[in-house]
Amino acid sequence: MLSKTELCIKLSEDYADRATKGGANYDDAYEHYLTRCLNRDEEELQSQYKVQGLKVDTSDGFIISADLL
């Protein structure tokens, strides 16, 4: 099970990846979402992580969205 911090990082990476497709700056999007996640309940974050279908790619440590599989 991932810690709250790890969940926030992974969800923020996913958010920033998606935001850049719309032309947003990756770092700005990442920081914005990370701040939001850190203020949320851990149970809620775990639910979102599961619903979004994110998983850790152990070969390089990056997350993979279910949309890309």
N, C-alpha and C positions, 0 to 999 in steps of 0.2 A: 504494500500500500504506500502511496506517495504522501509525503508531508504536505502541509498547506502551502509552504513556500514552493515546493516542487510543482504542485498543481498550478499555482499562480504563474510560475515561469512557463510551463508547457502551454497553458491556455493563452498566455500573452504572446508567445511565439506564434501560435496558430492564428491568433487575431491579427498580429502584425503581418504575417504572410498573406492573409486574405486582404487586408487593407492596402497592401502595396499593389495588388492587382487593380485596385481602383485609383491608383496614383498617389496614395498617401506615403509619407516618409516612414520607413520601417521603424527607426529608433523612436520617433515621436509616438507612433501607434503602440509600440511595445510598452513604453513608459506609462502612457495613458492607461492602458488596460491593466498593467501590473498594479498600478495604484488602486484601481477599482477592485481588482481581485483581492488584494491584501485586506480590504475593508469588508469582505464578504465572509459568510459563514463557511467553514471547511466542508460541512456536509453538502451544502449547496454547490460548492466547487467540484466535489467528487461526483455529484450527480451530473453536472454539466460536462465534465470530462468524459464520463461514461456515455452520455447521450451523443456527444460529438464524435465518438468512436476513435478517439486519439489513442495512440500506443507509442511506446518508445522503441525506436529502431536501435537495437543494441550494437549494431555495426559501427555507427558513428555518433550515437547519442541524440540525434535529431528526432523530432516527433514526425509522425506521418498522419495526415488527416484521412479519415475513412473515404472521403471524396476522391482521394488520389489512388486508392487501392483498386 
